Amino acid sequence: MQRDHAKPARRTVETPSGRIGYSETGSGPAALFVHGGWDRHRLLLGCAAVLLVAVVLPAFVGGYEPVAGAYGLAAALGALGALIAIVGDATPARAAAITAPVALAVTTILPTVSLRLVRVPRPQLALTAPELAQLPGEVDQARTRQQVAAARSLLTGLSSGALGVAAVGIAVLFAEPTGWSRSLACVLAALMVLRSRLFAARAPVIASVVATALTLVALLGIALVDTSDERGLLGVLAPVAAVLGIATLTVGATAGRWTASPRMRRLVDIAETLMLVSVAPLILGVWHVYSTVFDLKR
């Protein structure tokens, strides 16, 4: 009994010496990514390839660990967004509604992660006299300084990757012409400005400020291109962008030079808490959970 084999597609390529014909057999590893559309299996293979490069890259880029860290974290968060979009059959705005908050949430643990990856020694505390006798007498200060410098460089790279993914997610959210998506984008943009409070070094603060500035430029560009409700959108976005821009410049100019008063810190903490609490309801709105549960149709 003979099996019916599909005929390979015949294609041609124009070259200076003439036309060259070839057939696509659809076999081999490259065919998994070249032929046909992207489905769940190809997406999983692509994510695995990107993450493999992210893991192997630090071994070949000696001295460029921040670049490898930024690429690896951005690849992991981007793979998460792609999985949500394709496996969950979600729109780009819905995928960004999950990826962007996760990217901002990851920045809170990056200082600790960078210290652990560089293996900065933890301070040892003695509780008893025998433990006190076993403590090392001197600490290698030169080595500790090198490790702390490497940890700061790695923190800069990791924070740049996470903030870059968050900036792209905010732009995708704002491009969706719905109130839920754009409200979530504005809240995440404000939270991105406040992320700089987590860092003591100047380089991560500059990365946060630059990411926020690029996000504001992208939001203004989307608002100018969108002609559905241009006047109303610009009337709302212009004051918000002005406030965020002033806050971004203030953070960038005073980082590490000015110490806020306790009352000011408390007010900022309250504002950040209110915005963090509002993220989850806005995500549910982007995913149309309220419309599904309460049958609220516009």
Residue pairs with C-beta under 8 A, 6 or more apart in sequence:
6 26
8 23
8 24
8 25
8 26
9 23
9 24
9 26
10 21
10 22
10 23
11 21
11 22
11 23
11 24
12 19
12 20
12 21
12 22
13 19
13 20
13 21
13 22
24 31
24 35
25 31
26 35
32 41
32 42
32 45
33 42
33 45
33 46
38 46
38 86
39 86
40 86
40 87
43 82
43 83
43 86
43 87
46 82
47 79
47 82
47 83
50 75
50 78
50 79
51 72
51 75
51 76
51 79
53 71
53 75
54 68
54 71
54 72
54 75
54 76
55 72
57 68
57 71
57 72
58 65
58 68
58 69
58 72
61 67
61 68
65 150
65 153
65 154
65 157
66 153
66 154
66 156
66 157
66 158
66 160
67 157
68 157
69 154
69 157
69 158
69 161
70 157
70 158
70 160
70 161
70 164
71 161
72 161
73 106
73 158
73 161
73 162
73 165
74 161
74 162
74 164
74 165
77 99
77 102
77 103
77 106
77 161
77 162
77 165
78 99
78 165
80 98
80 99
80 102
81 95
81 96
81 98
81 99
81 165
81 169
82 95
84 90
84 94
84 95
84 98
84 99
85 91
85 92
85 94
85 95
88 94
88 95
90 287
91 176
92 172
92 176
93 172
93 173
93 175
93 176
93 178
93 181
93 286
94 286
94 287
95 172
96 168
96 169
96 170
96 172
96 173
97 169
97 173
97 181
97 184
97 282
97 283
97 286
97 287
98 283
99 165
99 169
100 165
100 166
100 168
100 169
100 170
100 173
100 188
101 188
101 279
101 283
103 162
103 163
103 165
103 166
103 169
104 162
104 163
104 166
104 188
104 191
104 192
104 195
106 162
107 159
107 162
107 163
107 195
107 198
108 198
110 155
110 158
110 159
110 162
110 198
111 155
111 198
111 199
113 158
114 151
114 152
114 154
114 155
114 158
115 151
117 151
117 154
118 147
118 148
118 150
118 151
118 154
119 147
120 144
120 147
120 148
120 151
121 139
121 144
121 147
124 135
124 136
126 132
126 134
126 135
152 201
152 203
152 204
153 203
155 199
155 201
155 204
156 201
156 203
156 204
156 207
159 195
159 199
159 204
159 207
159 208
160 207
160 211
163 192
163 195
163 207
163 208
163 211
164 211
166 188
166 192
166 211
167 192
167 211
167 212
167 214
167 215
167 218
169 188
170 185
170 188
170 189
170 192
170 215
170 218
170 219
171 185
171 215
171 218
171 219
171 222
173 181
173 182
173 184
173 185
173 188
173 286
174 181
174 182
174 185
174 186
174 218
174 219
174 222
174 223
175 222
176 182
176 286
177 226
177 228
178 286
179 285
180 282
180 285
180 286
181 286
183 282
183 285
184 279
184 282
184 283
184 285
184 286
185 219
186 240
187 275
187 278
187 279
187 282
188 279
189 212
189 215
189 216
189 219
189 244
190 244
190 247
190 275
191 272
191 275
191 276
191 279
192 208
192 211
192 212
192 215
193 208
193 212
193 244
193 247
193 248
193 251
194 268
194 271
194 272
195 208
196 204
196 205
196 208
196 209
196 251
196 255
197 268
198 204
199 205
199 208
200 256
202 255
202 256
205 251
205 252
205 255
205 256
206 252
206 255
208 251
209 248
209 249
209 251
209 252
209 255
212 244
212 248
213 245
213 248
216 241
216 244
216 245
216 248
219 237
219 241
220 237
220 241
223 230
223 233
223 234
223 237
224 230
224 234
226 233
260 268
284 290
290 296
291 297
